[in-house]
Amino acid sequence: MFTPPADFTPDFQKGNGLIAAIAQDADTGEVLMLAWMNQQAWEATLATGEAHYYSRSRKELWHKGATSGHIQKVRAIRLDCDSDAVLLLIDQVGAACHTGHRSCFFRELLPAGTPQD
């Protein structure tokens, strides 16, 4: 699926084998979730075109949506300037959040006195 050039390689050593991975809706720009990738998750994502992450709690590779069906189809990948975080531009099938919300960022804190919709 994805074949990155040699200079498009995350630096997994900076984060003790993990990098931050942000999933963003490719059409709307909405940030859907933050997860972690190790080398194995990175390679699985590149090979399949679907988001794979590393579960820190279960300490294992996690194919997003493998059990729920809420997969993330990767359209593009961006690597940050320090090579220690990636942005996945995705098509989200179903909810991104395990709570059932479209985005994991459904809670919002506003300054006191700010009108809310």
TIDREN-764928 format. One record per residue (C-alpha): chain; y, z, x; residue number from 0; residue in three letters. Coordinates in steps of 0.001 Angstrom, whole numbers, plus 500000, padded with zeros to 6 digits. Layout:
N
{"A" {Y Z X} NUM "ALA"}
...
END
This chain:
117
{"A" {500000 500000 500000} 0 "MET"}
{"A" {502673 501205 502440} 1 "PHE"}
{"A" {502664 500320 506138} 2 "THR"}
{"A" {505569 502084 507843} 3 "PRO"}
{"A" {506954 500970 511201} 4 "PRO"}
{"A" {506313 503208 514210} 5 "ALA"}
{"A" {509746 504848 513949} 6 "ASP"}
{"A" {509141 505874 510317} 7 "PHE"}
{"A" {506934 508880 510971} 8 "THR"}
{"A" {507548 512405 509667} 9 "PRO"}
{"A" {507704 515218 512215} 10 "ASP"}
{"A" {505071 517596 510880} 11 "PHE"}
{"A" {505411 519893 513897} 12 "GLN"}
{"A" {508865 521199 512905} 13 "LYS"}
{"A" {507480 522890 509785} 14 "GLY"}
{"A" {504143 524098 511156} 15 "ASN"}
{"A" {502356 521021 509856} 16 "GLY"}
{"A" {504331 520607 506621} 17 "LEU"}
{"A" {507349 518618 505479} 18 "ILE"}
{"A" {509355 518915 502268} 19 "ALA"}
{"A" {508698 516118 499774} 20 "ALA"}
{"A" {511149 515497 496943} 21 "ILE"}
{"A" {510054 513387 493977} 22 "ALA"}
{"A" {512903 511512 492266} 23 "GLN"}
{"A" {512726 509191 489272} 24 "ASP"}
{"A" {513226 505704 490702} 25 "ALA"}
{"A" {515127 504470 487638} 26 "ASP"}
{"A" {517337 507424 486643} 27 "THR"}
{"A" {517765 509301 489930} 28 "GLY"}
{"A" {516629 512545 488273} 29 "GLU"}
{"A" {515085 514989 490747} 30 "VAL"}
{"A" {511692 515892 489323} 31 "LEU"}
{"A" {510059 518225 491826} 32 "MET"}
{"A" {509821 519557 495353} 33 "LEU"}
{"A" {506454 519914 497023} 34 "ALA"}
{"A" {504999 519916 500529} 35 "TRP"}
{"A" {503107 517299 502497} 36 "MET"}
{"A" {500877 517598 505510} 37 "ASN"}
{"A" {499631 514639 507574} 38 "GLN"}
{"A" {496649 514127 505251} 39 "GLN"}
{"A" {498868 514051 502126} 40 "ALA"}
{"A" {501259 511629 503849} 41 "TRP"}
{"A" {498437 509270 504768} 42 "GLU"}
{"A" {496869 509461 501281} 43 "ALA"}
{"A" {500243 508666 499700} 44 "THR"}
{"A" {500735 505664 501979} 45 "LEU"}
{"A" {497196 504400 501341} 46 "ALA"}
{"A" {497120 504783 497545} 47 "THR"}
{"A" {500735 504374 496435} 48 "GLY"}
{"A" {500400 507595 494430} 49 "GLU"}
{"A" {501906 510930 495455} 50 "ALA"}
{"A" {499652 513374 497271} 51 "HIS"}
{"A" {500823 516790 498378} 52 "TYR"}
{"A" {499525 519859 500165} 53 "TYR"}
{"A" {499056 522909 497958} 54 "SER"}
{"A" {500197 525944 499933} 55 "ARG"}
{"A" {498626 528336 497426} 56 "SER"}
{"A" {495234 526602 497310} 57 "ARG"}
{"A" {495466 525392 500916} 58 "LYS"}
{"A" {494175 521936 500053} 59 "GLU"}
{"A" {495163 518332 499470} 60 "LEU"}
{"A" {496521 517778 495966} 61 "TRP"}
{"A" {496653 514381 494252} 62 "HIS"}
{"A" {499462 514817 491738} 63 "LYS"}
{"A" {498074 514132 488275} 64 "GLY"}
{"A" {494394 513968 489286} 65 "ALA"}
{"A" {493447 516461 486573} 66 "THR"}
{"A" {496412 516201 484152} 67 "SER"}
{"A" {496885 512436 484272} 68 "GLY"}
{"A" {500569 512995 485165} 69 "HIS"}
{"A" {500492 510827 488255} 70 "ILE"}
{"A" {503448 509758 490354} 71 "GLN"}
{"A" {503458 506071 491274} 72 "LYS"}
{"A" {505479 505678 494458} 73 "VAL"}
{"A" {507926 502774 494538} 74 "ARG"}
{"A" {509674 503630 497799} 75 "ALA"}
{"A" {509765 506343 500439} 76 "ILE"}
{"A" {512828 507553 502325} 77 "ARG"}
{"A" {512642 509643 505478} 78 "LEU"}
{"A" {515554 511956 506246} 79 "ASP"}
{"A" {517567 511831 509474} 80 "CYS"}
{"A" {515601 514685 511085} 81 "ASP"}
{"A" {512222 513258 510029} 82 "SER"}
{"A" {511246 516578 508428} 83 "ASP"}
{"A" {511649 515685 504739} 84 "ALA"}
{"A" {510763 512718 502559} 85 "VAL"}
{"A" {512162 511445 499297} 86 "LEU"}
{"A" {509648 509707 497059} 87 "LEU"}
{"A" {511178 507309 494540} 88 "LEU"}
{"A" {508592 507348 491786} 89 "ILE"}
{"A" {507546 506316 488325} 90 "ASP"}
{"A" {506438 509559 486650} 91 "GLN"}
{"A" {503603 509377 484142} 92 "VAL"}
{"A" {503936 512363 481792} 93 "GLY"}
{"A" {505552 515616 482916} 94 "ALA"}
{"A" {506229 516337 486586} 95 "ALA"}
{"A" {506263 520116 486130} 96 "CYS"}
{"A" {503113 522150 485589} 97 "HIS"}
{"A" {504979 523955 482765} 98 "THR"}
{"A" {505095 520731 480784} 99 "GLY"}
{"A" {508771 519969 481470} 100 "HIS"}
{"A" {509709 516527 482691} 101 "ARG"}
{"A" {511363 518078 485767} 102 "SER"}
{"A" {510648 521304 487628} 103 "CYS"}
{"A" {514441 521751 487753} 104 "PHE"}
{"A" {514931 522489 484051} 105 "PHE"}
{"A" {516709 525839 484565} 106 "ARG"}
{"A" {520436 525811 485324} 107 "GLU"}
{"A" {522950 528422 486386} 108 "LEU"}
{"A" {526622 527695 485655} 109 "LEU"}
{"A" {529758 529643 486631} 110 "PRO"}
{"A" {530832 532341 484175} 111 "ALA"}
{"A" {532927 530926 481334} 112 "GLY"}
{"A" {531566 527392 481681} 113 "THR"}
{"A" {530878 525868 478259} 114 "PRO"}
{"A" {527247 524916 477760} 115 "GLN"}
{"A" {526012 522035 475647} 116 "ASP"}
END
